[in-house]
Amino acid sequence: MSSLNYSELYRQIRDALTAAAITSPELEARLIVEKASVKTRAEYIRDNAELVPIEVVEAVKDFTKRRLSGEPAAYILGEWEFYSLPFFLNRDTLIPRADSETLVMQAIELLHGTSSPRVLDLCAGTGCLGIAVAKNVPDTALTLTDISDGALEMCRKNAARNGVDAAVTTLDALESPPEDAQYNMILCNPPYINTEDIKTLDKSVRDFEPHLALDGGVDGMRFYHAVAAKWKNAIVAGGHLLFECGINQAEEVRKILAHEGFSDITQVKDTAGIPRVVTGRK
């Protein structure tokens, strides 16, 4: 055993993260200690005054060193919360972000009254969008797709973890869908960062998150054009296509949907007031 109890170890890590200007040092310090000790939150609170095994102290030090080097806490922990649900993730997937909850809320609203909707999460990553919708819309027939094997592995694990039945398959968003594909709704958070802008991103994104899921081509619009044009015939009449987009992209995405014949096009702002989601009806 070390000479530190869990409370003292937590304070050491919190102080180190605070000194490094980490945004949420208290939360991340607790999560790191819980992860290293393989304790639930209740167990961590219960054992706060107990001495910490040496191997746990070493694991905490390793996790903290990785965090101070710029690696996001989510990758260190191997999981993250989204829409109050737990999701596994790996370096083949983007970290689920609160911005994307705007798309989930809009999807749930648009699906209200639809019986047994067929929903496709295109460019699924962890599968967080589709799984969050399926958890909140009864009898959803969910399909999760990506081109990354590592991402598809996370989709399978997360569907099982959250008790959601989902078909998980490899489909390329830049290619045409199978001829028999028919969905009431397609959700898509595509790569939308300009290729040249990737090098200017924060180190935690640029050096750790998958560029395959970030790079949207020279103008960031490559996937919006492809999905709106090639996948519209996979949406049933009256169904919807929902895109997440980056800052200052919503108007261009609206124009793309209008050009492809979608109606009732709507821009939805996130909690920061940024137009984050664009929806269109087939």
C-alpha positions as CSV (number, residue, x, y, z in Angstrom):
1,M,0.0,0.0,0.0
2,S,1.0,3.6,-0.6
3,S,0.9,6.3,2.1
4,L,-1.9,8.1,0.3
5,N,-5.6,7.6,0.7
6,Y,-8.0,8.0,-2.2
7,S,-8.9,11.6,-1.2
8,E,-5.3,12.7,-1.0
9,L,-4.5,11.1,-4.4
10,Y,-7.5,12.8,-5.9
11,R,-6.4,16.2,-4.6
12,Q,-2.9,15.7,-6.0
13,I,-4.2,14.9,-9.5
14,R,-6.8,17.7,-9.3
15,D,-4.1,20.2,-8.4
16,A,-1.9,19.0,-11.3
17,L,-4.7,19.4,-13.8
18,T,-5.7,22.8,-12.4
19,A,-2.1,24.0,-12.8
20,A,-2.2,22.9,-16.4
21,A,-5.4,24.8,-17.0
22,I,-7.5,21.7,-17.7
23,T,-11.1,22.9,-18.1
24,S,-12.8,20.5,-15.6
25,P,-10.0,19.4,-13.2
26,E,-12.2,18.1,-10.4
27,L,-14.3,15.9,-12.7
28,E,-11.3,14.6,-14.7
29,A,-9.3,13.9,-11.5
30,R,-12.1,11.8,-10.1
31,L,-12.7,9.9,-13.3
32,I,-9.0,9.2,-13.6
33,V,-8.8,7.8,-10.0
34,E,-12.0,5.8,-10.5
35,K,-10.6,4.3,-13.8
36,A,-7.3,3.4,-12.3
37,S,-8.8,1.8,-9.3
38,V,-11.6,0.1,-11.2
39,K,-14.1,1.5,-8.8
40,T,-17.7,2.7,-9.4
41,R,-18.5,6.2,-8.2
42,A,-20.2,4.8,-5.1
43,E,-17.2,2.6,-4.3
44,Y,-14.9,5.5,-4.7
45,I,-16.9,7.7,-2.3
46,R,-17.1,4.8,0.2
47,D,-13.4,4.1,0.1
48,N,-12.3,7.7,0.1
49,A,-10.3,7.4,3.4
50,E,-8.6,4.0,2.5
51,L,-5.0,3.7,1.5
52,V,-4.4,3.3,-2.2
53,P,-2.5,0.2,-3.6
54,I,0.8,1.1,-5.2
55,E,-0.3,-0.3,-8.6
56,V,-3.3,2.1,-8.6
57,V,-1.0,5.1,-7.8
58,E,1.2,4.1,-10.7
59,A,-1.8,3.8,-13.0
60,V,-3.1,7.2,-11.9
61,K,0.3,8.8,-12.6
62,D,0.4,7.2,-16.1
63,F,-3.1,8.4,-16.9
64,T,-2.3,11.9,-15.6
65,K,0.9,12.1,-17.6
66,R,-1.0,11.2,-20.7
67,R,-3.7,13.9,-19.9
68,L,-1.0,16.5,-19.3
69,S,0.5,15.7,-22.7
70,G,-2.7,16.7,-24.3
71,E,-4.5,13.4,-24.8
72,P,-8.2,13.9,-24.2
73,A,-9.6,12.3,-21.0
74,A,-12.2,10.4,-23.0
75,Y,-9.5,8.3,-24.8
76,I,-7.7,7.7,-21.6
77,L,-10.9,6.5,-19.9
78,G,-12.1,4.6,-23.0
79,E,-15.6,5.8,-22.6
80,W,-17.7,9.0,-22.4
81,E,-21.2,10.1,-21.6
82,F,-23.6,11.4,-24.3
83,Y,-27.3,12.3,-23.9
84,S,-27.0,10.8,-20.4
85,L,-25.9,7.4,-21.9
86,P,-22.5,5.7,-21.6
87,F,-20.5,5.0,-24.7
88,F,-17.3,3.2,-25.3
89,L,-14.9,4.8,-27.7
90,N,-11.4,4.4,-29.2
91,R,-9.0,6.3,-31.4
92,D,-11.0,5.3,-34.5
93,T,-14.0,7.4,-33.3
94,L,-14.6,11.0,-32.5
95,I,-15.4,11.9,-28.9
96,P,-19.2,12.4,-28.5
97,R,-19.8,16.1,-27.8
98,A,-22.7,18.0,-26.3
99,D,-23.1,19.9,-29.5
100,S,-24.4,16.8,-31.2
101,E,-27.2,16.4,-28.7
102,T,-29.0,19.1,-30.7
103,L,-29.3,16.7,-33.6
104,V,-30.7,13.9,-31.3
105,M,-33.3,16.2,-29.9
106,Q,-34.4,17.3,-33.3
107,A,-34.6,13.8,-34.6
108,I,-36.7,12.7,-31.7
109,E,-39.1,15.6,-32.3
110,L,-39.4,14.8,-36.0
111,L,-40.0,11.1,-35.4
112,H,-42.9,11.8,-33.0
113,G,-45.9,9.9,-34.2
114,T,-43.9,7.7,-36.7
115,S,-44.7,4.0,-36.0
116,S,-41.6,1.7,-36.0
117,P,-39.3,4.2,-37.8
118,R,-36.3,3.0,-39.8
119,V,-33.3,5.1,-38.9
120,L,-29.9,5.2,-40.4
121,D,-26.9,6.7,-38.6
122,L,-24.4,7.4,-41.4
123,C,-20.8,8.0,-40.5
124,A,-21.8,6.6,-37.1
125,G,-18.5,6.6,-35.2
126,T,-19.4,5.4,-31.7
127,G,-23.1,5.1,-32.8
128,C,-24.0,7.7,-30.2
129,L,-26.5,9.6,-32.4
130,G,-28.5,6.6,-33.6
131,I,-28.4,4.8,-30.2
132,A,-29.6,7.9,-28.3
133,V,-32.5,8.3,-30.8
134,A,-33.4,4.6,-30.6
135,K,-33.4,4.8,-26.8
136,N,-36.0,7.6,-26.9
137,V,-38.2,6.5,-29.8
138,P,-40.0,3.2,-29.3
139,D,-39.6,0.4,-31.8
140,T,-36.9,2.1,-33.8
141,A,-35.3,-0.1,-36.4
142,L,-31.7,1.2,-36.3
143,T,-28.8,0.8,-38.7
144,L,-25.3,2.0,-37.8
145,T,-22.8,2.4,-40.6
146,D,-19.2,3.5,-41.0
147,I,-16.1,2.6,-43.1
148,S,-13.8,2.1,-40.1
149,D,-13.7,-1.3,-38.6
150,G,-12.6,0.2,-35.3
151,A,-15.7,2.4,-35.3
152,L,-18.0,-0.4,-36.2
153,E,-16.6,-2.4,-33.3
154,M,-17.6,0.5,-31.0
155,C,-21.1,0.6,-32.6
156,R,-21.6,-3.0,-31.7
157,K,-20.4,-2.7,-28.2
158,N,-22.4,0.5,-27.5
159,A,-25.6,-0.9,-28.9
160,A,-25.3,-3.9,-26.6
161,R,-24.3,-1.7,-23.7
162,N,-27.3,0.5,-24.1
163,G,-29.8,-2.3,-24.8
164,V,-30.5,-1.2,-28.4
165,D,-31.0,-3.6,-31.3
166,A,-29.1,-2.3,-34.3
167,A,-27.8,-3.6,-37.6
168,V,-24.1,-2.7,-37.9
169,T,-22.6,-2.7,-41.3
170,T,-19.9,-1.1,-43.5
171,L,-21.3,1.6,-45.9
172,D,-19.4,4.4,-47.5
173,A,-21.3,7.7,-47.2
174,L,-19.6,9.0,-50.4
175,E,-21.0,6.1,-52.4
176,S,-24.6,5.3,-53.4
177,P,-26.6,3.2,-50.9
178,P,-27.9,-0.3,-51.6
179,E,-30.9,-0.2,-54.0
180,D,-33.3,-1.6,-51.4
181,A,-32.3,0.9,-48.7
182,Q,-35.4,2.7,-47.3
183,Y,-35.4,4.8,-44.2
184,N,-37.7,7.2,-42.4
185,M,-34.7,9.2,-41.3
186,I,-31.0,9.5,-42.0
187,L,-28.8,11.1,-39.4
188,C,-25.3,12.2,-40.4
189,N,-22.5,14.0,-38.6
190,P,-20.0,13.8,-41.4
191,P,-16.4,14.9,-41.6
192,Y,-16.7,18.7,-42.1
193,I,-13.4,20.4,-41.4
194,N,-11.6,21.9,-44.3
195,T,-8.5,19.9,-45.1
196,E,-6.2,22.8,-44.6
197,D,-7.8,23.8,-41.3
198,I,-7.0,20.5,-39.7
199,K,-3.5,21.6,-39.0
200,T,-4.8,24.6,-37.0
201,L,-7.1,22.6,-34.7
202,D,-6.4,22.3,-31.0
203,K,-3.7,19.7,-30.2
204,S,-6.2,17.5,-28.4
205,V,-8.2,17.2,-31.6
206,R,-5.4,17.4,-34.3
207,D,-3.1,14.9,-32.7
208,F,-5.5,12.4,-31.2
209,E,-8.9,12.3,-33.0
210,P,-9.1,10.4,-36.3
211,H,-8.6,12.6,-39.4
212,L,-10.8,10.2,-41.3
213,A,-13.7,11.5,-39.3
214,L,-12.6,15.2,-39.5
215,D,-11.5,15.8,-43.1
216,G,-14.4,17.2,-45.2
217,G,-12.3,18.1,-48.2
218,V,-11.0,21.4,-49.5
219,D,-14.2,23.3,-48.5
220,G,-15.6,21.0,-45.8
221,M,-18.6,20.3,-47.9
222,R,-17.6,17.0,-49.7
223,F,-19.8,14.8,-47.6
224,Y,-22.9,17.1,-47.6
225,H,-22.9,17.1,-51.4
226,A,-22.5,13.4,-51.7
227,V,-25.0,12.3,-49.0
228,A,-27.7,14.8,-50.1
229,A,-27.4,13.7,-53.7
230,K,-26.8,10.0,-53.4
231,W,-28.8,9.0,-50.3
232,K,-32.0,11.0,-50.9
233,N,-33.5,8.1,-52.7
234,A,-33.0,6.0,-49.6
235,I,-35.4,8.2,-47.7
236,V,-39.1,7.4,-47.9
237,A,-41.5,10.2,-49.0
238,G,-42.1,12.4,-46.0
239,G,-38.9,11.2,-44.3
240,H,-36.0,13.4,-43.1
241,L,-32.3,13.9,-43.6
242,L,-30.5,15.5,-40.6
243,F,-27.0,16.9,-40.8
244,E,-24.8,18.3,-38.1
245,C,-22.5,21.0,-39.4
246,G,-19.7,23.3,-38.2
247,I,-19.6,27.0,-37.4
248,N,-20.7,29.1,-40.4
249,Q,-21.6,26.1,-42.5
250,A,-25.4,25.9,-42.0
251,E,-26.4,28.2,-44.8
252,E,-24.3,26.4,-47.3
253,V,-25.7,23.0,-46.2
254,R,-29.2,24.5,-46.5
255,K,-28.5,25.5,-50.1
256,I,-27.2,21.9,-50.8
257,L,-30.5,20.4,-49.5
258,A,-32.6,22.9,-51.4
259,H,-30.7,22.1,-54.6
260,E,-31.4,18.4,-54.1
261,G,-35.1,19.0,-53.8
262,F,-35.6,18.7,-50.0
263,S,-38.4,20.8,-48.5
264,D,-39.2,22.2,-45.0
265,I,-35.5,22.9,-44.6
266,T,-34.7,24.0,-41.0
267,Q,-31.6,25.3,-39.2
268,V,-31.5,24.4,-35.5
269,K,-29.2,26.2,-33.1
270,D,-27.2,24.5,-30.3
271,T,-27.1,25.7,-26.7
272,A,-24.4,28.3,-27.6
273,G,-26.7,29.8,-30.3
274,I,-24.7,28.4,-33.2
275,P,-26.7,26.9,-36.2
276,R,-25.6,23.3,-35.6
277,V,-28.2,21.1,-37.4
278,V,-29.8,21.4,-40.8
279,T,-32.9,19.2,-41.5
280,G,-34.7,18.6,-44.8
281,R,-37.9,16.6,-45.7
282,K,-38.0,14.3,-48.7
